[in-house]
Amino acid sequence: MERKHFLRSFAVAAAAAPMLFDACKKDSASSSVTNPSGTTTSAETNSGSSACRVTPTEVEGPYPYPGGEIKNPLDRSDITGGQTGVPLVLNLLVVNVNDNCNVVTNARVDIWHCSKDGYYSGYGNQNGKSFVGETFLRGYQTTDDKGAVTFTTVYPGWYQGRATHIHFEVFVNNVLKKTAQFAFPETISDAVHTHYGVGVNTTRNAQDGILGNSATDLANETPSLTGSIAAGYTGTYTFGIQL
């Protein structure tokens, strides 16, 4: 299977010292969100019911929306864009850790990730391939009155030098408040990538130059997944931001 080489260097980010994040008690930081199948899932903080934490900040990484995220016109919940793969629904919550982890309404959540074969839309020069003008697997949503958004996509593939991941940014009043990346449980990723026929990712989560620089951060940026290859997966995650 053809692979593209990782086109940007993250040496500075890899060398950066792990960041420390404060924890705060929550009154109630859970919300019910509904996926496209009509079932309802409760999205709670990643660290459990006793505390919520600031989501680790990571570098933006490659291939954000060409021209800048604020100019991104792709206001959509379904970001699949014709790409095939194992279905993935992400139920996301945004909370303010400086306000007892109460939900944040009308926050903009941007998402982008590679296809099952490891390519990003909107850019050329990817191992001899160009996807300029295409918009698959990227978009944004604004949180509802429960602080929730839902994205429908496909399980991402991988490319050389990076663990399997998804990029996110959270804006409040057009101000960037969080830049983050998701990791994925490796046992699930290995099974999905074998199913895709692209082989198991040789860069493990703990070896990733961005996600692997702190075991604590890695645990706090890995969503909980349920489901199967046949039925698709549903992930839940809470973004803790500081306002």
RONUNU-267690 format. One record per residue: residue number from 1; residue in one letter; x, y, z of N, C-alpha, C, O in turn. Coordinates in Angstrom, 3 decimals, decimal comma, padded with zeros to 6 digits. Layout:
<recs>
n/res/n.px/n.py/n.pz/ca.px/ca.py/ca.pz/c.px/c.py/c.pz/o.px/o.py/o.pz
NUM/a/X/Y/Z/X/Y/Z/X/Y/Z/X/Y/Z
...
</recs>
This chain:
<recs>
n/res/n.px/n.py/n.pz/ca.px/ca.py/ca.pz/c.px/c.py/c.pz/o.px/o.py/o.pz
1/m/000,857/-001,189/000,000/000,000/000,000/000,000/000,889/001,232/000,000/001,840/001,321/000,776
2/e/000,579/002,172/-000,865/001,381/003,360/-001,007/001,253/004,235/000,215/000,156/004,397/000,749
3/r/002,341/004,796/000,664/002,359/005,667/001,830/002,881/007,033/001,423/003,716/007,151/000,527
4/k/002,379/008,065/002,093/002,992/009,358/001,881/003,867/009,690/003,058/003,588/009,280/004,185
5/h/004,914/010,422/002,808/005,819/010,809/003,877/005,262/012,004/004,620/004,593/012,861/004,042
6/f/005,545/012,047/005,889/005,104/013,163/006,713/005,841/014,410/006,261/007,070/014,421/006,189
7/l/005,078/015,476/005,954/005,651/016,599/005,237/006,103/017,751/006,120/006,770/018,678/005,661
8/r/005,739/017,681/007,361/006,149/018,768/008,234/006,930/018,245/009,416/006,657/017,156/009,920
9/s/007,892/019,014/009,854/008,703/018,607/010,998/008,086/019,131/012,279/007,664/020,284/012,368
10/f/008,045/018,249/013,268/007,523/018,657/014,560/008,626/018,552/015,619/008,358/018,245/016,781
11/a/009,860/018,809/015,203/010,971/018,654/016,124/010,829/019,579/017,330/011,139/019,197/018,458
12/v/010,354/020,806/017,075/010,209/021,744/018,180/009,169/021,248/019,169/009,369/021,283/020,383
13/a/008,043/020,779/018,614/006,987/020,287/019,500/007,419/019,049/020,245/007,084/018,884/021,418
14/a/008,157/018,175/019,585/008,580/016,935/020,220/009,543/017,197/021,351/009,608/016,438/022,318
15/a/010,303/018,293/021,222/011,306/018,589/022,241/010,736/019,378/023,412/011,382/019,531/024,449
16/a/009,518/019,873/023,233/008,919/020,709/024,278/008,643/019,897/025,529/008,300/018,717/025,457
17/a/008,796/020,534/026,664/008,510/019,838/027,932/007,026/019,603/028,062/006,225/020,421/027,610
18/p/006,645/018,485/028,678/005,217/018,202/028,885/004,562/019,312/029,703/005,149/019,851/030,641
19/m/003,347/019,630/029,322/002,618/020,698/030,007/001,864/020,130/031,196/001,402/018,989/031,182
20/l/001,753/020,960/032,222/001,000/020,567/033,408/-000,326/021,299/033,395/-000,397/022,475/033,038
21/f/-001,378/020,593/033,787/-002,712/021,162/033,727/-003,391/021,054/035,083/-003,254/020,058/035,794
22/d/-004,136/022,119/035,426/-004,881/022,140/036,677/-006,144/021,324/036,560/-006,703/021,155/035,476
23/a/-006,585/020,817/037,705/-007,853/020,083/037,752/-008,845/020,886/038,566/-008,457/021,640/039,459
24/c/-010,112/020,730/038,266/-011,146/021,390/039,051/-012,303/020,446/039,271/-012,562/019,564/038,452
25/k/-013,001/020,631/040,377/-014,184/019,835/040,657/-015,319/020,302/039,773/-015,372/021,469/039,385
26/k/-016,227/019,395/039,454/-017,358/019,782/038,634/-018,652/019,597/039,408/-018,761/018,729/040,273
27/d/-019,620/020,425/039,082/-020,963/020,221/039,601/-021,661/019,202/038,723/-022,137/018,176/039,209
28/s/-021,721/019,479/037,446/-022,305/018,528/036,506/-021,787/018,853/035,133/-022,147/019,882/034,563
29/a/-020,936/017,985/034,581/-020,348/018,253/033,276/-020,709/017,176/032,293/-019,879/016,773/031,478
30/s/-021,931/016,702/032,355/-022,362/015,704/031,406/-023,535/016,233/030,614/-024,271/017,107/031,073
31/s/-023,703/015,690/029,407/-024,793/016,107/028,552/-025,151/014,967/027,643/-024,292/014,155/027,297
32/s/-026,399/014,887/027,248/-026,823/013,849/026,329/-026,769/014,377/024,915/-027,270/015,466/024,636
33/v/-026,160/013,607/024,011/-026,094/013,973/022,606/-026,616/012,809/021,799/-026,476/011,653/022,196
34/t/-027,210/013,110/020,681/-027,857/012,092/019,867/-027,092/011,891/018,578/-026,786/012,851/017,871
35/n/-026,783/010,639/018,273/-026,065/010,360/017,031/-027,053/010,141/015,894/-028,256/010,043/016,137
36/p/-026,563/010,061/014,646/-027,464/009,993/013,515/-028,408/008,791/013,521/-029,441/008,830/012,852
37/s/-028,089/007,736/014,250/-028,965/006,572/014,279/-030,169/006,780/015,198/-031,090/005,964/015,226
38/g/-030,149/007,885/015,951/-031,263/008,186/016,834/-031,039/007,759/018,265/-031,870/008,049/019,126
39/t/-029,934/007,074/018,549/-029,646/006,666/019,919/-028,959/007,798/020,653/-028,296/008,636/020,041
40/t/-029,120/007,822/021,973/-028,585/008,903/022,783/-027,432/008,397/023,621/-027,516/007,336/024,239
41/t/-026,340/009,174/023,639/-025,155/008,814/024,395/-024,841/009,936/025,362/-024,948/011,109/025,006
42/s/-024,459/009,595/026,568/-024,066/010,598/027,541/-022,587/010,874/027,402/-021,767/009,961/027,502
43/a/-022,238/012,137/027,171/-020,835/012,522/027,049/-020,391/013,120/028,368/-020,985/014,091/028,837
44/e/-019,360/012,559/028,974/-018,871/013,055/030,250/-017,394/013,373/030,141/-016,743/013,057/029,145
45/t/-016,872/014,010/031,192/-015,462/014,345/031,191/-014,616/013,094/031,077/-015,011/012,018/031,525
46/n/-013,438/013,246/030,468/-012,599/012,099/030,161/-012,036/011,445/031,406/-011,716/010,256/031,388
47/s/-011,913/012,188/032,471/-011,264/011,662/033,659/-012,247/011,065/034,653/-011,853/010,705/035,762
48/g/-013,510/010,954/034,282/-014,471/010,340/035,178/-015,368/011,369/035,850/-015,398/012,535/035,456
49/s/-016,084/010,934/036,850/-017,122/011,774/037,434/-016,629/012,674/038,560/-017,373/013,548/039,006
50/s/-015,390/012,490/039,038/-014,951/013,233/040,209/-014,292/014,559/039,867/-014,268/015,460/040,705
51/a/-013,757/014,704/038,663/-013,043/015,919/038,302/-013,027/016,069/036,799/-013,169/015,098/036,055
52/c/-012,850/017,307/036,367/-012,630/017,526/034,935/-011,339/018,293/034,772/-010,924/019,022/035,674
53/r/-010,715/018,136/033,652/-009,393/018,693/033,453/-009,315/019,438/032,138/-010,090/019,188/031,215
54/v/-008,371/020,354/032,068/-008,092/021,053/030,822/-007,582/020,043/029,802/-006,664/019,275/030,088
55/t/-008,168/020,044/028,632/-007,686/019,178/027,560/-006,264/019,575/027,195/-005,993/020,764/027,023
56/p/-005,348/018,620/027,070/-003,976/018,964/026,701/-003,924/019,759/025,392/-004,641/019,456/024,438
57/t/-003,076/020,767/025,367/-002,856/021,550/024,164/-001,755/020,907/023,335/-000,702/020,547/023,860
58/e/-002,003/020,765/022,045/-001,007/020,225/021,128/-000,818/021,194/019,962/-001,608/022,122/019,791
59/v/000,217/020,982/019,169/000,432/021,825/018,003/-000,708/021,618/017,002/-001,364/020,576/016,993
60/e/-000,926/022,619/016,169/-002,002/022,528/015,190/-001,796/021,362/014,242/-002,753/020,686/013,866
61/g/-000,561/021,127/013,858/-000,285/020,021/012,946/-000,586/020,389/011,508/-000,925/021,535/011,211
62/p/-000,462/019,426/010,623/-000,564/019,748/009,204/-001,995/019,881/008,711/-002,937/019,345/009,295
63/y/-002,121/020,613/007,618/-003,314/020,629/006,779/-004,585/021,156/007,428/-005,638/020,538/007,275
64/p/-004,528/022,292/008,157/-005,787/022,921/008,563/-006,507/023,452/007,329/-005,994/023,334/006,216
65/y/-007,679/024,029/007,512/-008,427/024,476/006,340/-007,613/025,499/005,554/-007,146/026,481/006,131
66/p/-007,433/025,290/004,251/-006,643/026,242/003,444/-007,218/027,655/003,537/-008,407/027,867/003,303
67/g/-006,369/028,610/003,878/-006,827/029,985/004,004/-007,206/030,373/005,412/-007,492/031,540/005,679
68/g/-007,211/029,405/006,324/-007,506/029,716/007,714/-008,851/029,199/008,162/-009,830/029,249/007,417
69/e/-008,894/028,695/009,403/-010,093/028,044/009,904/-011,284/029,000/010,024/-012,425/028,595/009,799
70/i/-011,028/030,269/010,378/-012,126/031,204/010,546/-012,866/031,403/009,222/-014,060/031,703/009,221
71/k/-012,171/031,240/008,104/-012,796/031,381/006,790/-013,411/030,068/006,295/-013,969/030,015/005,199
72/n/-013,309/029,027/007,093/-013,823/027,713/006,722/-015,341/027,779/006,532/-016,056/028,099/007,481
73/p/-015,849/027,485/005,334/-017,298/027,548/005,109/-018,022/026,237/005,419/-019,238/026,146/005,245
74/l/-017,282/025,218/005,878/-017,829/023,866/005,971/-018,542/023,634/007,289/-018,103/022,838/008,119
75/d/-019,656/024,347/007,471/-020,497/024,184/008,650/-021,335/022,924/008,439/-022,398/022,978/007,820
76/r/-020,858/021,801/008,950/-021,545/020,533/008,702/-021,189/019,516/009,774/-020,076/019,488/010,300
77/s/-022,175/018,682/010,076/-021,981/017,611/011,049/-021,388/016,371/010,387/-020,526/015,707/010,962
78/d/-021,852/016,062/009,177/-021,319/014,929/008,432/-020,159/015,420/007,583/-020,362/016,133/006,600
79/i/-018,929/015,038/007,962/-017,745/015,520/007,255/-017,168/014,463/006,318/-016,069/014,635/005,792
80/t/-017,901/013,370/006,107/-017,370/012,237/005,348/-016,916/012,653/003,954/-015,834/012,261/003,517
81/g/-017,715/013,429/003,261/-017,309/013,947/001,955/-017,060/012,886/000,914/-016,202/013,052/000,048
82/g/-017,806/011,789/000,988/-017,663/010,729/-000,003/-016,572/009,719/000,296/-016,388/008,775/-000,473
83/q/-015,846/009,888/001,383/-014,787/008,945/001,731/-015,381/007,662/002,321/-016,379/007,694/003,041
84/t/-014,754/006,556/002,005/-015,191/005,272/002,545/-014,345/004,892/003,748/-013,224/005,371/003,918
85/g/-014,906/004,017/004,582/-014,189/003,560/005,757/-015,166/003,114/006,824/-016,381/003,168/006,634
86/v/-014,632/002,679/007,937/-015,456/002,263/009,066/-016,123/003,503/009,663/-015,425/004,448/010,031
87/p/-017,454/003,525/009,767/-018,142/004,712/010,283/-017,674/005,072/011,695/-017,414/004,199/012,524
88/l/-017,577/006,367/011,942/-017,176/006,878/013,247/-018,039/008,090/013,568/-018,057/009,060/012,809
89/v/-018,751/008,040/014,686/-019,540/009,161/015,182/-018,855/009,683/016,435/-018,547/008,913/017,345
90/l/-018,617/010,990/016,484/-017,968/011,614/017,631/-018,954/012,543/018,324/-019,403/013,533/017,746
91/n/-019,284/012,215/019,560/-020,141/013,048/020,402/-019,243/013,841/021,347/-018,594/013,270/022,224
92/l/-019,212/015,151/021,164/-018,246/015,993/021,855/-018,952/017,027/022,719/-020,017/017,535/022,369
93/l/-018,338/017,324/023,850/-018,871/018,308/024,790/-017,773/019,323/025,073/-016,598/018,965/025,151
94/v/-018,152/020,590/025,228/-017,199/021,638/025,583/-017,612/022,219/026,926/-018,752/022,651/027,101
95/v/-016,673/022,227/027,878/-016,953/022,761/029,219/-015,878/023,759/029,617/-014,758/023,719/029,108
96/n/-016,230/024,650/030,528/-015,329/025,664/031,037/-014,821/025,240/032,412/-015,583/025,237/033,378
97/v/-013,554/024,885/032,508/-013,015/024,417/033,785/-012,892/025,543/034,806/-012,732/025,286/035,999
98/n/-012,967/026,779/034,345/-012,922/027,919/035,265/-014,305/028,291/035,792/-014,442/029,252/036,549
99/d/-015,322/027,541/035,399/-016,695/027,795/035,834/-017,359/026,485/036,236/-018,433/026,138/035,746
100/n/-016,696/025,766/037,139/-017,222/024,497/037,652/-017,546/023,506/036,533/-018,412/022,644/036,683
101/c/-016,851/023,639/035,429/-017,041/022,752/034,276/-018,466/022,790/033,730/-018,986/021,785/033,245
102/n/-019,086/023,959/033,815/-020,356/024,153/033,140/-020,126/024,180/031,639/-019,047/024,539/031,168
103/v/-021,160/023,796/030,891/-021,005/023,671/029,446/-020,848/025,035/028,793/-021,314/026,048/029,314
104/v/-020,184/025,042/027,646/-019,971/026,257/026,863/-020,848/026,179/025,619/-020,671/025,295/024,781
105/t/-021,777/027,093/025,508/-022,655/027,112/024,340/-022,059/027,990/023,246/-021,271/028,896/023,516
106/n/-022,445/027,706/022,015/-022,044/028,493/020,849/-020,534/028,550/020,660/-020,012/029,508/020,089
107/a/-019,837/027,535/021,133/-018,406/027,402/020,838/-018,253/026,705/019,488/-019,016/025,794/019,167
108/r/-017,302/027,117/018,727/-017,058/026,520/017,417/-015,985/025,439/017,542/-014,897/025,691/018,059
109/v/-016,299/024,249/017,070/-015,364/023,125/017,119/-015,004/022,739/015,689/-015,861/022,298/014,923
110/d/-013,736/022,908/015,334/-013,236/022,524/014,013/-012,567/021,155/014,089/-011,941/020,811/015,092
111/i/-012,709/020,382/013,017/-012,154/019,031/012,963/-011,562/018,783/011,588/-012,114/019,229/010,582
112/w/-010,436/018,071/011,538/-009,919/017,571/010,265/-009,025/016,362/010,524/-008,367/016,262/011,559
113/h/-009,020/015,453/009,561/-008,161/014,274/009,687/-007,954/013,627/008,328/-008,610/013,989/007,351
114/c/-007,046/012,675/008,272/-006,713/012,028/007,008/-007,705/010,920/006,677/-008,454/010,448/007,533
115/s/-007,685/010,523/005,418/-008,534/009,431/004,937/-007,988/008,092/005,405/-006,942/008,036/006,051
116/k/-008,686/007,022/005,083/-008,234/005,694/005,484/-006,896/005,340/004,852/-006,183/004,463/005,339
117/d/-006,557/006,030/003,757/-005,280/005,798/003,086/-004,213/006,815/003,465/-003,107/006,781/002,927
118/g/-004,538/007,729/004,393/-003,533/008,637/004,922/-003,389/009,964/004,204/-002,321/010,572/004,268
119/y/-004,429/010,438/003,519/-004,352/011,686/002,761/-005,330/012,723/003,299/-006,419/012,390/003,765
120/y/-004,916/013,998/003,224/-005,747/015,120/003,650/-006,331/015,844/002,441/-005,678/015,980/001,406
121/s/-007,561/016,301/002,587/-008,168/017,104/001,535/-007,580/018,512/001,528/-007,064/018,991/002,537
122/g/-007,670/019,164/000,369/-007,310/020,572/000,263/-005,863/020,861/-000,051/-005,506/022,019/-000,268
123/y/-005,007/019,836/-000,083/-003,578/020,051/-000,268/-003,013/019,122/-001,340/-003,522/018,027/-001,578
124/g/-001,944/019,597/-001,977/-001,221/018,781/-002,938/000,056/018,241/-002,343/000,273/018,326/-001,134
125/n/000,905/017,684/-003,195/002,235/017,217/-002,808/002,187/016,226/-001,659/002,948/016,338/-000,697
126/q/001,290/015,255/-001,763/001,201/014,196/-000,770/001,564/012,875/-001,456/000,712/012,166/-001,990
127/n/002,860/012,579/-001,417/003,373/011,358/-002,043/002,949/011,283/-003,511/002,550/010,233/-004,015
128/g/003,051/012,432/-004,172/002,721/012,487/-005,593/001,254/012,683/-005,898/000,867/012,721/-007,066
129/k/000,426/012,808/-004,872/-001,008/012,989/-005,078/-001,427/014,405/-004,668/-000,808/015,019/-003,799
130/s/-002,477/014,906/-005,302/-002,998/016,218/-004,972/-004,501/016,130/-004,711/-005,245/015,498/-005,460
131/f/-004,923/016,781/-003,629/-006,340/016,842/-003,282/-006,779/018,298/-003,120/-007,690/018,607/-002,352
132/v/-006,110/019,186/-003,864/-006,459/020,599/-003,857/-007,901/020,756/-004,345/-008,297/020,152/-005,342
133/g/-008,670/021,566/-003,638/-010,063/021,798/-004,004/-011,042/020,816/-003,395/-012,252/021,033/-003,464
134/e/-010,547/019,741/-002,801/-011,427/018,778/-002,145/-011,562/019,130/-000,661/-010,683/019,771/-000,084
135/t/-012,658/018,709/-000,061/-012,961/019,129/001,319/-013,335/017,971/002,232/-013,909/018,184/003,300
136/f/-013,014/016,747/001,820/-013,411/015,612/002,638/-012,737/015,614/004,010/-011,600/016,059/004,168
137/l/-013,467/015,110/004,978/-012,984/014,851/006,339/-012,511/016,116/007,052/-011,498/016,126/007,750
138/r/-013,286/017,179/006,849/-013,044/018,412/007,581/-014,351/019,200/007,658/-015,215/019,071/006,791
139/g/-014,487/020,013/008,700/-015,669/020,833/008,882/-015,697/021,417/010,280/-014,727/021,316/011,030
140/y/-016,823/022,030/010,621/-016,982/022,556/011,972/-018,448/022,539/012,362/-019,335/022,460/011,512
141/q/-018,685/022,616/013,670/-020,011/022,759/014,241/-019,915/023,703/015,432/-018,841/023,874/016,010
142/t/-021,043/024,320/015,799/-021,093/025,130/017,009/-021,918/024,398/018,066/-022,923/023,759/017,757
143/t/-021,477/024,504/019,306/-022,131/023,758/020,382/-023,540/024,282/020,626/-023,807/025,478/020,512
144/d/-024,436/023,355/020,965/-025,828/023,703/021,232/-025,986/024,171/022,672/-024,998/024,443/023,354
145/d/-027,244/024,265/023,136/-027,479/024,769/024,489/-027,032/023,813/025,576/-027,062/024,160/026,757
146/k/-026,614/022,601/025,190/-026,039/021,648/026,130/-024,532/021,536/025,977/-023,908/020,669/026,589
147/g/-023,941/022,408/025,163/-022,500/022,405/024,959/-021,997/021,288/024,072/-020,811/020,959/024,100
148/a/-022,892/020,693/023,276/-022,551/019,481/022,530/-022,519/019,704/021,029/-023,242/020,543/020,491
149/v/-021,660/018,932/020,360/-021,647/018,815/018,911/-021,467/017,347/018,555/-020,948/016,565/019,352
150/t/-021,896/016,981/017,361/-021,712/015,628/016,866/-021,127/015,685/015,460/-021,589/016,453/014,617
151/f/-020,111/014,868/015,215/-019,549/014,737/013,875/-019,685/013,286/013,410/-019,440/012,351/014,172
152/t/-020,076/013,118/012,156/-020,104/011,814/011,514/-018,976/011,763/010,506/-018,869/012,636/009,645
153/t/-018,128/010,741/010,605/-016,965/010,652/009,739/-016,605/009,179/009,544/-017,449/008,306/009,747
154/v/-015,380/008,899/009,157/-014,874/007,533/009,085/-013,622/007,433/009,949/-012,944/008,430/010,200
155/y/-013,333/006,245/010,389/-012,154/006,019/011,226/-010,909/006,393/010,415/-010,735/005,901/009,301
156/p/-010,040/007,257/010,955/-008,878/007,703/010,170/-007,850/006,610/009,953/-007,715/005,683/010,751
157/g/-007,127/006,748/008,845/-005,989/005,888/008,591/-004,746/006,449/009,271/-004,828/007,046/010,345
158/w/-003,595/006,252/008,636/-002,363/006,750/009,227/-001,345/007,025/008,119/-001,499/006,583/006,981
159/y/-000,308/007,765/008,489/000,791/008,028/007,560/002,089/007,997/008,339/002,093/008,064/009,569
160/q/003,180/007,896/007,620/004,481/007,639/008,228/004,854/008,718/009,239/004,769/009,911/008,949
161/g/005,264/008,290/010,416/005,781/009,189/011,433/004,777/009,655/012,464/005,160/010,303/013,439
162/r/003,491/009,341/012,280/002,477/009,769/013,227/001,599/008,606/013,657/001,276/007,723/012,862
163/a/001,219/008,621/014,933/000,182/007,713/015,403/-001,154/008,145/014,788/-001,283/009,277/014,321
164/t/-002,121/007,270/014,786/-003,451/007,588/014,269/-004,051/008,714/015,110/-004,028/008,648/016,339
165/h/-004,592/009,751/014,452/-005,023/010,928/015,203/-006,056/011,739/014,433/-006,259/011,533/013,236
166/i/-006,701/012,660/015,132/-007,610/013,655/014,575/-007,241/015,011/015,159/-006,872/015,113/016,329
167/h/-007,343/016,056/014,335/-007,054/017,419/014,767/-008,335/018,157/015,147/-009,382/017,969/014,527
168/f/-008,234/019,011/016,191/-009,362/019,830/016,619/-008,885/021,219/017,012/-007,756/021,406/017,467
169/e/-009,773/022,184/016,826/-009,589/023,509/017,405/-010,941/023,983/017,933/-011,981/023,725/017,326
170/v/-010,914/024,684/019,077/-012,127/025,204/019,686/-012,009/026,721/019,766/-011,051/027,255/020,327
171/f/-013,006/027,411/019,192/-013,056/028,869/019,196/-014,256/029,332/020,014/-015,321/028,717/019,972
172/v/-014,075/030,418/020,754/-015,177/031,068/021,453/-015,156/032,533/021,048/-014,153/033,219/021,249
173/n/-016,244/033,013/020,485/-016,320/034,388/019,972/-015,181/034,676/018,993/-014,561/035,738/019,023
174/n/-014,928/033,692/018,126/-013,893/033,787/017,085/-012,475/033,878/017,629/-011,554/034,256/016,905
175/v/-012,295/033,535/018,895/-010,959/033,514/019,506/-010,578/032,062/019,760/-011,340/031,318/020,377
176/l/-009,411/031,657/019,290/-008,950/030,289/019,486/-008,664/030,043/020,962/-007,848/030,736/021,570
177/k/-009,350/029,039/021,540/-009,183/028,720/022,950/-008,500/027,378/023,188/-007,975/027,138/024,276
178/k/-008,499/026,514/022,199/-007,874/025,204/022,385/-007,482/024,612/021,041/-008,279/024,586/020,104
179/t/-006,262/024,143/020,958/-005,781/023,353/019,826/-005,437/021,978/020,366/-004,633/021,858/021,290
180/a/-006,036/020,943/019,803/-005,909/019,610/020,378/-005,828/018,551/019,295/-006,166/018,788/018,135
181/q/-005,376/017,388/019,701/-005,372/016,221/018,828/-005,850/015,017/019,630/-005,565/014,889/020,821
182/f/-006,583/014,136/018,949/-007,017/012,872/019,544/-006,049/011,769/019,179/-005,529/011,734/018,064
183/a/-005,808/010,876/020,106/-005,232/009,571/019,807/-006,379/008,563/019,777/-007,524/008,922/020,051
184/f/-006,084/007,311/019,447/-007,105/006,267/019,425/-006,567/005,014/020,104/-005,363/004,759/020,072
185/p/-007,458/004,223/020,722/-007,005/002,962/021,328/-006,342/002,082/020,276/-006,927/001,818/019,226
186/e/-005,142/001,635/020,551/-004,357/000,943/019,524/-004,960/-000,398/019,104/-004,835/-000,797/017,946
187/t/-005,602/-001,086/020,024/-006,183/-002,381/019,645/-007,275/-002,188/018,599/-007,405/-002,991/017,674
188/i/-008,062/-001,121/018,747/-009,102/-000,837/017,760/-008,478/-000,368/016,454/-008,863/-000,822/015,376
189/s/-007,516/000,540/016,553/-006,851/001,030/015,336/-006,207/-000,100/014,554/-006,323/-000,151/013,329
190/d/-005,528/-001,010/015,250/-004,866/-002,119/014,563/-005,875/-002,965/013,797/-005,620/-003,375/012,664
191/a/-007,025/-003,226/014,423/-008,046/-004,036/013,764/-008,629/-003,304/012,559/-008,832/-003,904/011,503
192/v/-008,900/-002,006/012,714/-009,477/-001,226/011,613/-008,493/-001,114/010,462/-008,880/-001,279/009,305
193/h/-007,239/-000,840/010,752/-006,249/-000,667/009,683/-005,979/-001,985/008,954/-005,729/-001,991/007,749
194/t/-006,029/-003,081/009,675/-005,926/-004,385/009,029/-007,124/-004,598/008,105/-006,987/-005,112/006,995
195/h/-008,291/-004,197/008,581/-009,507/-004,272/007,760/-009,376/-003,394/006,517/-009,807/-003,790/005,434
196/y/-008,792/-002,219/006,660/-008,584/-001,325/005,526/-007,572/-001,883/004,519/-007,585/-001,512/003,345
197/g/-006,709/-002,763/004,984/-005,659/-003,283/004,121/-004,430/-002,408/004,059/-003,600/-002,575/003,165
198/v/-004,291/-001,464/005,003/-003,133/-000,571/005,003/-002,065/-001,029/005,993/-000,985/-000,443/006,053
199/g/-002,357/-002,061/006,762/-001,389/-002,576/007,715/-001,413/-001,818/009,030/-001,912/-000,695/009,105
200/v/-000,874/-002,438/010,053/-000,833/-001,846/011,386/000,140/-000,670/011,403/001,238/-000,748/010,851
201/n/-000,276/000,409/012,039/000,570/001,600/012,134/001,829/001,282/012,936/001,755/000,803/014,067
202/t/002,975/001,555/012,337/004,238/001,261/013,004/004,604/002,305/014,055/005,466/002,047/014,895
203/t/003,966/003,484/014,030/004,187/004,500/015,055/003,106/004,354/016,114/001,941/004,666/015,869
204/r/003,493/003,881/017,284/002,539/003,659/018,362/002,247/004,979/019,084/002,996/005,947/018,953
205/n/001,170/005,002/019,832/000,775/006,238/020,513/001,891/006,808/021,379/002,167/008,007/021,328
206/a/002,525/005,967/022,163/003,561/006,435/023,082/004,823/006,883/022,363/005,654/007,580/022,944
207/q/004,975/006,485/021,092/006,141/006,872/020,316/005,897/008,141/019,496/006,831/008,700/018,921
208/d/004,668/008,583/019,445/004,329/009,745/018,636/005,011/010,990/019,184/004,986/011,233/020,391
209/g/005,626/011,784/018,299/006,374/012,951/018,733/005,520/014,055/019,322/006,049/014,974/019,947
210/i/004,211/013,987/019,136/003,301/014,996/019,674/002,467/014,423/020,810/002,457/014,962/021,917
211/l/001,771/013,335/020,532/000,864/012,759/021,524/001,595/011,961/022,592/001,063/011,751/023,683
212/g/002,795/011,518/022,294/003,491/010,621/023,207/004,413/011,288/024,190/005,153/010,604/024,896
213/n/004,393/012,632/024,263/005,355/013,301/025,148/004,941/013,303/026,614/005,705/013,743/027,473
214/s/003,733/012,813/026,905/003,267/012,718/028,296/002,230/011,619/028,374/001,217/011,663/027,675
215/a/002,477/010,634/029,219/001,511/009,537/029,376/000,198/010,044/029,951/-000,869/009,556/029,579
216/t/000,262/011,016/030,851/-000,953/011,582/031,433/-001,765/012,307/030,383/-002,978/012,120/030,286
217/d/-001,097/013,140/029,593/-001,799/013,850/028,523/-002,399/012,876/027,520/-003,535/013,055/027,081
218/l/-001,643/011,849/027,157/-002,132/010,877/026,182/-003,421/010,224/026,660/-004,354/010,034/025,879
219/a/-003,472/009,883/027,942/-004,691/009,283/028,490/-005,860/010,246/028,432/-007,009/009,833/028,277
220/n/-005,559/011,555/028,561/-006,612/012,563/028,581/-006,965/013,090/027,191/-007,816/013,971/027,066
221/e/-006,326/012,568/026,151/-006,695/012,966/024,792/-007,006/011,740/023,923/-006,869/011,773/022,700
222/t/-007,425/010,669/024,585/-007,871/009,461/023,893/-009,350/009,253/024,198/-009,697/008,954/025,341
223/p/-010,228/009,401/023,215/-011,667/009,283/023,486/-012,064/007,857/023,812/-011,378/006,905/023,439
224/s/-013,163/007,724/024,504/-013,757/006,420/024,757/-014,528/005,986/023,523/-015,337/006,750/022,996
225/l/-014,284/004,760/023,054/-014,944/004,249/021,856/-015,769/003,012/022,182/-015,358/002,165/022,975
226/t/-016,938/002,923/021,558/-017,746/001,709/021,614/-018,156/001,353/020,194/-018,229/002,222/019,324
227/g/-018,425/000,065/019,960/-018,879/-000,359/018,647/-018,035/-001,471/018,083/-017,387/-002,214/018,819
228/s/-018,046/-001,581/016,754/-017,310/-002,644/016,073/-017,036/-002,210/014,643/-017,584/-001,218/014,162
229/i/-016,178/-002,970/013,970/-015,889/-002,669/012,568/-017,155/-002,795/011,739/-017,408/-001,968/010,863
230/a/-017,945/-003,812/012,003/-019,161/-004,038/011,215/-020,204/-002,957/011,447/-020,857/-002,514/010,502
231/a/-020,369/-002,524/012,705/-021,413/-001,562/013,049/-020,930/-000,125/013,050/-021,739/000,803/013,044
232/g/-019,614/000,068/013,058/-019,055/001,394/013,222/-018,797/001,692/014,686/-019,234/000,955/015,570
233/y/-018,080/002,782/014,935/-017,713/003,155/016,303/-018,323/004,499/016,677/-018,541/005,368/015,833
234/t/-018,591/004,638/017,972/-019,038/005,906/018,533/-018,047/006,319/019,606/-017,727/005,537/020,501
235/g/-017,564/007,549/019,513/-016,621/008,065/020,486/-017,214/009,225/021,257/-017,977/010,018/020,705
236/t/-016,866/009,330/022,539/-017,294/010,457/023,367/-016,078/011,131/023,975/-015,112/010,472/024,359
237/y/-016,139/012,442/024,055/-015,000/013,192/024,585/-015,479/014,554/025,064/-016,382/015,151/024,478
238/t/-014,862/015,036/026,137/-015,164/016,371/026,656/-013,926/017,263/026,547/-012,865/016,947/027,086
239/f/-014,085/018,377/025,842/-013,022/019,378/025,778/-013,146/020,304/026,975/-014,144/021,007/027,135
240/g/-012,119/020,294/027,812/-012,073/021,224/028,923/-011,239/022,431/028,529/-010,045/022,304/028,258
241/i/-011,869/023,607/028,497/-011,152/024,828/028,124/-011,244/025,824/029,264/-012,056/025,663/030,175
242/q/-010,415/026,847/029,211/-010,373/027,875/030,252/-010,865/029,197/029,701/-010,277/029,744/028,768
243/l/-011,935/029,709/030,270/-012,491/030,994/029,852/-012,457/032,004/030,996/-012,887/033,145/030,826
</recs>
